């Protein structure tokens, strides 16, 4: 028997009400926001941590981090060579001549421990599962343990 993957629909309603000086409702605007998560736990892991991450980093670094999250799985090494940097440059719509701004963003993401470098491989990065992870909390804990064993002691 094939199992159907369960999804959880979540959302909230944003209400804007304009009231005149006499307390009469002049207008009311409702805007419904919906989002889909595989389960409550996965949504919580992704949502809460991403807010704390984006407070720390610059706009271009957020775009570079978004590119990496969209294109790579957590737990696997990302080899960022010149071709990948050029692709990231297009994605973030950088007008710079070279890839220096991409290198700066990678440095910032590494400094903030959102990424960590594979010590013995030039251009080898991992996404830190403490901040972004696809899967259950049990799988995330295993990934964090692996990250620490790979050399990122303070991740």
N, C-alpha and C positions, 0 to 999 in steps of 0.2 A: 504494500500500500504506500503510495506516494504521499508525503506530508506536505501540506501547504505551509509556506513560511508565514508566520503571523506578523502583522504590522499593527502598530498602535497609532491612531490618529489623535493628535493633540492640537490644541489651539486656544486662542483667547479672543475676546472682542474688545476693541478699542472704541470708547464712546466719548465723543466731543459734544458738549451741550453748551449753548449760548443762552444766558438768562438776562433779561433786561433788569433795569433798576427796581421795577415793581415785583420782581420774582417770577415773572412769566417766562416760560420756555419759548425762546424765539426760534431756535433751530436745534436739531439734534442729528448728529452724523454717526453712524455705526460702521466700523470697518472690521471685518472678520479676518483673523490671521490663522492659518492652518499650517501644520507641519506634520511630517510622517517620520516615525522612528520605528526601528525593528522591535524594540522593547524598552521599557522604562529605564533599565540600567544603562543600555547603550546610549540613549539620549542624554542621560545625566552625565556620563563620563565625557562625552564630547562637548556638551553645552557649557557646563560650569567651568571646565578647565580652559576652554578657548577664550572666555571673557577675561580671565586673569592674564592670559598670554598677551592678548592684543593691547592691554593697558601698558605693557612694558616696551613695545617695539615700535619703530617708525613705520610710516605708511608704506614706503617701498618694501620694507622687510616683511610687512604683513602680506603684500602681494606675492613676494617670493615664497613665503611660507605656504600661502594658499596654493600656489602652483605645485609645490612639493606634495602637499596633502592630497591634491586632486589627482596627481599622476603616479604616486608611489605608495606602496603598502608599508605600514609600520612593521618593524622587525626585519626588514631587508636592507642591505646596504644600497645606497644611492651613489652611483659613480657620476659625479658632476664634472664633465669635461667641457671643452670649448663649445661643442655643438649644443650641449644642454644649456650652457650659459646664454648662448645666442637665442635659443628657444624661450628661455625665461625672460630675456631682454624684450623679445617681441610680446610676450604675454603681459608684462607689466607696462608696456608701451613706453619704454625708456628712449629718450632722444640722444643719449650719450653716444660718443663715437665708439668706445670700447666696452668691455665688460667689467670695468672697475666698479661701477655701482652694484653690480651683482655680487662681486667679491666682497664689497663692504657689507651688503645685506647678509651674506653667508657668515661673515665674521660676527655681525651683530646677533644673528640667530644662534651661533655657537656660543658666544659670550653669555647670552641669556639662557643657555642650556636647552633651547628648543630643538637644536640639532647637536649631535656630537660627532667628532671626527673619528674615523677608524685610524688608529695611531700609525700603522705601518703601510697605509695605502694613500697616496696622494689623490685628493679629490673624492675620497670615500666618506660618506656621511650616513648617519642614521637619524631618523626622526625619534625624538625622545618620547617613549610611551607614557611618561608621566603627564604630558600635556595633550597628546593626541593618540588615540588608539582605537582600532576597529576590533571589536570582540567583547568578550565578557571580562569581568573584573578578575576572575581566576587566570585567564589568559594574559591579562595585563600584568598581573603580579609576576608571572613567569617571564614576561618580556622585560620587566624592570630588573629582575634578577640577572637576566642575560646581559642587559646593558651594563650593569655594574661589573659583571665578570669580564666584559669586553674592555673595561678600562675607564669607564666614566663613574668614578667613585662617588662624586657629589651630585649626580643627576637626580 
